[in-house]
Amino acid sequence: MPPTLFDNAAWAEAKPKLSVLIPFKGDDACDLLRALDEENAAAEIVILDDGSRDPCLTSRVQATMAAMRLPVRL
């Protein structure tokens, strides 16, 4: 599966003071993403799937990202 880059709508306008990298492999990071979004920090989040190769998991993560206020990149 080739690498995929997915940015949510907030990414283009972001001016973060902090960048957070969250690597995951086969773990569902959606709960963590939602919790971080609730904090509404001046941060951007980069989430990295380091080899799970699970298209269903990728779709769930992208759907969660799309609903977030914080800028997020996969």
Secondary structure, DSSP 8 states (H G I E B T S, - for coil): ------B-GGGTT---SEEEEEEESS---HHHHHHHHHHT-SEEEEEEE-S---HHHHHHHHHHHHT-SS-EE-
